[in-house]
Amino acid sequence: MPSSKATATSARDPRVDDYIAQAAPFAHAPLQHIREAMHAALPDVTEAIKWSHPFFLLDGRPFANMAAFKAHCSLGFWRGGKPIAEEVAGERDKAMGQFGRIESLVDLPKAAALRKLIVDARQAWTEAHEEKAGAPPAPKPKRELPAVPDDLAAALRARSGARKIFDGFTPSQQREYVDWIVEAKREATRASRVAQAVEWIAEGKTRNWKYQAC
């Protein structure tokens, strides 16, 4: 049984101990090696279990994750909130992460090289998040003006100034009137709503003016 709550995150999460202990014997050394390398290179890294695998977090956001399978392990880095696409090739490397299939310590870089890879990945991770934070927000898509039903259009034309006022409403305000009219089930109800809509529009009132006035 996991020895801490599923929501916990810490420098050393006991659930990662459990994960490594429950992995196949071949995976113990590679997973522990990766874990120690992460903490040695990044004193501020924390651990958590996400999507059933151990994750290494920076500022609470994914930086890297490792996993153990039946015959191999994997290690992958994240950037900009997404896992980095595989950068390896070859039949034996068809696995998650940037290091392909890790079946023993031999498949991992030496300690110094692994530390440099982690530090470099941290720099790229930081730059990606800073760039994302500094990017201007994506513009909101403009809402299209609704198609005005013929009966409403005719009634607006017949009332002096009503169409001009209606055209000055926002697309959402126009749509509220249009939807109210086209949702009428009976012709008499629709005609009554068209007449009422024109009265309110001529007075500069939106469809929900009663509620806005409260």
C-alpha positions in Angstrom: 0.0 0.0 0.0 1.3 3.5 -0.7 2.6 5.1 2.4 1.2 8.6 1.8 -1.7 10.4 0.2 -2.0 10.5 -3.5 -2.0 14.2 -3.6 1.3 14.6 -1.6 4.4 16.2 -3.2 7.7 16.4 -1.4 11.5 16.4 -2.0 11.3 12.6 -1.4 7.8 11.2 -1.9 7.4 7.8 -0.1 5.2 6.6 -3.0 8.3 6.7 -5.2 10.0 4.4 -2.8 7.0 2.1 -3.1 7.0 2.4 -6.9 10.7 1.4 -7.1 10.3 -1.5 -4.7 7.4 -2.9 -6.6 9.1 -2.7 -10.0 10.8 -5.7 -11.6 14.2 -6.4 -10.0 16.2 -5.2 -13.1 14.6 -1.8 -12.8 15.6 -1.0 -9.2 19.1 0.2 -10.0 18.3 2.4 -13.0 15.3 4.0 -11.3 17.3 4.7 -8.1 20.2 6.0 -10.1 17.9 8.5 -12.0 16.3 9.6 -8.7 19.6 10.3 -7.0 20.9 12.1 -10.0 17.8 14.4 -10.1 18.2 15.4 -6.5 22.0 15.8 -6.8 21.7 18.1 -9.8 18.5 20.0 -8.7 18.2 20.7 -4.9 14.8 22.2 -5.4 13.3 19.3 -7.3 10.3 17.6 -5.7 8.6 14.3 -6.3 5.1 13.1 -6.9 3.1 10.3 -8.5 1.2 11.4 -11.6 -0.6 9.1 -14.0 0.7 6.2 -12.0 4.4 7.1 -12.6 7.0 9.0 -10.6 7.4 12.6 -11.6 10.1 15.2 -10.8 8.6 18.6 -10.4 9.9 22.2 -10.4 7.7 24.8 -8.9 5.0 22.2 -8.9 5.2 21.6 -12.6 6.4 18.5 -14.5 10.1 18.6 -15.3 10.8 14.9 -15.8 9.3 11.5 -15.2 10.5 7.9 -15.1 8.6 4.6 -15.5 9.2 0.9 -15.2 7.7 -1.7 -17.5 8.0 -5.5 -17.8 11.4 -5.4 -19.6 12.6 -1.8 -19.6 12.5 1.6 -17.9 12.2 5.0 -19.3 13.2 8.6 -18.5 11.7 11.6 -20.2 12.0 15.4 -19.8 9.1 17.9 -20.0 9.2 21.4 -21.4 6.4 24.0 -21.6 4.0 21.7 -19.8 4.4 18.9 -22.4 6.7 15.9 -22.7 9.5 16.3 -25.1 9.2 14.2 -28.2 11.5 11.2 -28.6 14.9 12.2 -29.8 16.2 8.7 -30.3 16.0 6.2 -33.2 16.4 2.5 -33.7 14.4 -0.6 -33.1 15.4 -1.1 -29.4 14.7 2.6 -28.6 11.0 2.5 -29.3 9.9 3.4 -25.8 8.8 6.4 -23.8 11.3 9.2 -23.1 14.5 10.5 -24.6 16.7 7.6 -23.6 14.8 4.8 -25.3 14.7 1.4 -23.5 16.6 1.4 -20.3 17.3 -2.1 -19.3 20.2 -1.6 -16.9 22.6 1.1 -15.7 24.6 0.6 -18.8 21.9 2.2 -20.9 22.1 5.5 -18.8 24.8 8.1 -19.2 27.6 8.2 -16.7 27.0 10.2 -13.5 28.7 13.4 -14.7 27.1 13.2 -18.2 23.6 12.6 -16.7 24.0 15.5 -14.3 24.9 17.8 -17.2 21.9 16.5 -19.2 19.6 17.3 -16.2 21.1 20.8 -15.7 20.8 21.6 -19.4 17.2 20.3 -19.4 16.5 22.5 -16.4 17.7 25.6 -18.3 15.6 24.7 -21.3 12.6 24.1 -19.1 13.1 27.5 -17.4 13.4 29.3 -20.7 10.3 27.6 -22.1 8.2 28.6 -19.1 9.6 32.2 -19.1 8.8 32.5 -22.8 5.3 31.1 -22.3 4.7 33.5 -19.3 5.9 36.5 -21.4 3.9 35.7 -24.4 0.8 37.9 -25.0 -2.5 36.1 -24.4 -4.1 34.6 -27.5 -6.7 37.0 -28.9 -10.3 35.9 -28.2 -12.0 34.8 -31.4 -14.6 37.3 -32.5 -18.1 36.1 -32.2 -20.0 36.3 -35.5 -23.1 38.4 -35.7 -26.2 36.2 -35.7 -28.4 36.0 -38.8 -31.5 38.2 -38.2 -34.8 36.4 -39.0 -36.8 38.1 -41.8 -39.7 38.9 -39.6 -37.5 40.6 -37.0 -35.6 42.5 -39.7 -38.8 43.7 -41.2 -40.2 44.8 -37.9 -37.0 46.7 -37.0 -37.0 48.5 -40.4 -40.6 49.6 -39.7 -39.7 51.2 -36.4 -37.7 54.4 -36.8 -34.2 54.0 -35.4 -34.7 50.5 -34.1 -32.4 48.7 -36.5 -29.6 51.2 -35.8 -29.9 50.5 -32.1 -30.0 46.7 -32.7 -26.9 46.9 -34.8 -25.2 48.7 -31.9 -25.7 45.8 -29.6 -22.9 43.2 -29.1 -23.2 39.9 -31.0 -24.2 38.2 -27.7 -27.0 40.8 -27.1 -28.2 40.4 -30.6 -28.1 36.6 -30.3 -30.3 36.7 -27.2 -33.1 38.4 -29.1 -32.7 36.1 -32.1 -32.7 32.9 -30.1 -35.7 34.1 -28.1 -37.7 34.6 -31.3 -36.7 31.5 -33.2 -37.3 29.3 -30.2 -41.0 30.2 -30.2 -43.1 27.1 -30.9 -46.2 28.8 -32.2 -46.5 31.5 -34.8 -48.6 33.6 -32.5 -46.0 33.4 -29.8 -43.3 34.3 -32.3 -45.2 37.3 -33.6 -45.7 38.5 -30.0 -42.0 38.2 -29.3 -41.0 40.1 -32.4 -43.3 42.9 -31.4 -42.0 43.0 -27.8 -38.4 42.8 -29.0 -38.8 45.8 -31.3 -40.4 47.8 -28.4 -37.5 47.0 -26.1 -34.9 47.5 -28.8 -36.3 50.9 -29.7 -35.9 51.9 -26.1 -32.3 50.7 -26.1 -33.0 47.7 -23.9 -31.3 44.4 -24.2 -33.2 41.1 -24.0 -32.4 40.6 -20.3 -32.7 44.3 -19.3 -35.1 43.4 -16.4 -32.4 41.3 -14.7 -29.6 43.7 -15.4 -31.7 46.5 -13.7 -32.0 44.6 -10.4 
